[in-house]
Amino acid sequence: MFRIKRLKKGFAEYQSGINNDFGLLISLSLLLIASLFDNQNYSDISGTVILFCVMFIGLSLLLWWKKHITNIYLEKVYKRNIEILENSLEEQQEINSKLKQSNEELSSIVHRDNKLIPAMESAVEEILECSSPYEQKEKSQALLSQLKSMSSERRTILSDYENLHKTLVQTGIFSIDASLKYLMNRAIKDKIAFDISVACDVKESVNDLISENDLNTLILDLGENALIAVRDAETRNVLIVFGTENESFTVSIFDSGLPFEKKVVENLGKRRITTHRNTGGSGIGLMTTAQLLKKHNASLVIDESIDSKSYAKKVSVIFDGLSQCRIVTPTNKITRLL
């Protein structure tokens, strides 16, 4: 039985969290009933009953363990959400400190540029007055090198300053906004361009569709997957859009990472699988996403045929009541139940 990957990995990962006697009770009952097979004094009917009991209790043990693994993960998600809220103030204080430092650096650049610009002006005039083309070229290359160095330094500082001053669009739900802030801070640390667009009244749309906790879990899992996917990409962009599609509330995550591999799509919702294990991926995020979508009869749409220079794919959660998984590629469209 421990050849089953989910059972084997789940036991290794969560054995320290087992504190429920119910599993022990099922196991002891299974052993007790199985031991009756050593008794040869029973009829065919008795043997059938014993066999049925063993199978029933064995199945109960597997179902209990599967539920236990899911509950442990959901508990981790809940703790993560609480931690995000508790760290909001601390992160804001850190950002304020960085803003102060960034302001000082910008003031230094402005002060320096006020003196350098006239000097550069004189240098250009000097180059234009050179009588020798060789001397003119040599001085021009030296000036160009200096200007490139100054431009690079200024660009880095301005980029950091822009990220620190960035104000996220608010959804109107405090816990959702805190989760988006958490994702943005992770993106800033990894130098990923992170944006949010709110094209509907999220608070009103979510009201009867899904709980805040479940929506937080979906956003954080899919958002973290997108950040991991673009971490090693040449272009690193992530965009989260709240809107409607065919009058259904939709959360879409765009990213510039590589398309999903075929084995990930084939096993989506069936078992944990990831192609980013070396950069923090575990596969459990997509597995939990599929379970939450089933719970709320929502659909997952993976669109790899979007026409955009900034993004390569879009992963959408659509609350359309269909509970489907739809994959759209440049050459094909696949639809199946989650």
Residue pairs with C-beta under 8 A, 6 or more apart in sequence:
1 7
2 8
2 11
5 271
5 272
6 66
6 69
6 271
6 272
7 62
7 65
9 272
10 65
10 66
10 69
11 65
14 68
14 69
14 72
17 72
18 68
20 68
22 64
23 61
23 64
23 65
23 68
26 57
26 60
26 61
26 64
27 61
29 57
30 54
30 57
30 58
30 61
33 50
33 53
33 54
33 57
34 54
36 42
36 50
37 50
42 50
70 288
70 291
73 284
73 288
74 217
74 288
77 217
77 220
77 288
78 213
80 220
81 175
81 179
81 213
81 216
81 217
81 220
84 178
84 179
84 181
84 182
85 175
85 178
87 182
88 178
88 181
91 181
91 185
95 164
98 160
98 164
99 164
99 165
102 157
102 160
102 161
102 164
105 157
105 161
106 157
106 158
106 161
109 153
109 154
109 157
116 150
120 143
120 147
123 139
123 143
124 143
126 139
127 136
127 139
127 140
127 143
128 136
130 136
130 139
163 188
164 188
166 184
168 177
168 180
168 181
168 184
168 196
169 196
169 197
169 198
170 177
170 198
171 177
171 180
171 198
171 202
171 203
171 242
172 201
172 202
172 203
173 202
173 203
173 206
173 212
175 212
175 213
175 216
176 202
176 212
176 215
176 216
176 219
179 216
179 219
179 220
179 223
180 196
180 219
180 223
180 240
182 220
183 194
183 219
183 220
183 223
183 224
183 227
183 238
183 240
184 194
184 196
186 224
186 227
187 193
187 194
187 227
187 238
188 194
190 227
190 231
190 236
191 236
192 227
192 230
192 231
192 236
192 237
192 238
193 236
193 237
193 238
194 238
194 239
195 237
195 238
195 239
195 240
196 239
196 240
196 241
196 242
197 239
197 240
197 241
197 242
197 243
198 241
198 242
198 243
199 241
199 242
199 243
199 244
200 242
200 243
200 244
200 249
202 242
205 242
205 244
205 249
206 212
206 215
206 249
209 249
209 296
209 298
209 319
210 218
210 292
210 296
210 298
210 319
214 292
214 295
214 296
215 251
217 288
217 292
218 251
218 289
218 292
218 317
219 240
219 251
221 285
221 286
221 288
221 289
222 251
222 253
222 285
222 289
222 315
222 317
223 238
223 240
223 253
224 285
225 253
225 281
225 285
225 286
225 315
226 238
226 253
226 254
226 255
226 257
226 315
227 238
227 255
228 276
228 279
228 280
228 281
229 255
229 257
229 258
229 276
230 236
230 237
230 238
230 255
230 256
230 257
231 279
232 279
233 256
233 257
233 258
235 256
235 310
236 256
237 254
237 255
237 256
237 310
237 311
238 253
238 254
238 255
238 256
239 253
239 254
239 255
239 310
239 311
240 251
240 252
240 253
240 254
241 250
241 251
241 252
241 253
241 254
242 249
242 250
242 251
243 250
243 252
244 250
245 316
245 318
245 320
246 320
248 318
248 319
248 320
248 321
249 318
249 319
250 316
250 317
250 318
250 319
251 316
251 317
252 314
252 315
252 316
252 317
253 314
253 315
253 316
254 306
254 308
254 310
254 311
254 313
254 314
255 311
255 312
255 313
255 315
256 310
256 311
256 312
257 312
257 313
258 312
259 304
259 312
259 313
259 329
260 302
260 304
260 313
261 275
263 273
263 275
264 273
264 274
264 275
264 286
265 302
265 327
265 334
267 273
268 286
268 290
268 300
268 325
268 338
269 286
269 287
269 290
269 291
269 294
269 325
269 338
271 287
272 282
272 283
272 284
272 286
272 287
273 283
273 286
274 281
274 282
274 283
274 286
275 281
289 300
289 317
290 300
290 325
290 338
292 298
293 299
293 300
293 317
293 323
293 338
294 323
294 338
296 319
297 319
297 321
297 322
297 323
298 317
298 318
298 319
298 320
298 321
298 323
299 317
299 318
299 320
299 322
299 323
299 324
299 325
299 326
299 338
300 315
300 316
300 317
300 318
300 324
300 325
300 326
300 338
301 314
301 315
301 316
301 318
301 325
301 326
301 327
301 328
302 313
302 314
302 315
302 316
302 325
302 326
302 327
302 328
303 313
303 314
303 315
303 316
303 328
304 312
304 313
304 327
304 328
304 329
304 330
305 328
305 329
305 330
306 312
306 313
306 314
323 337
323 338
324 335
324 336
324 337
324 338
325 335
325 336
325 337
325 338
326 333
326 334
326 335
327 333
327 334
327 335
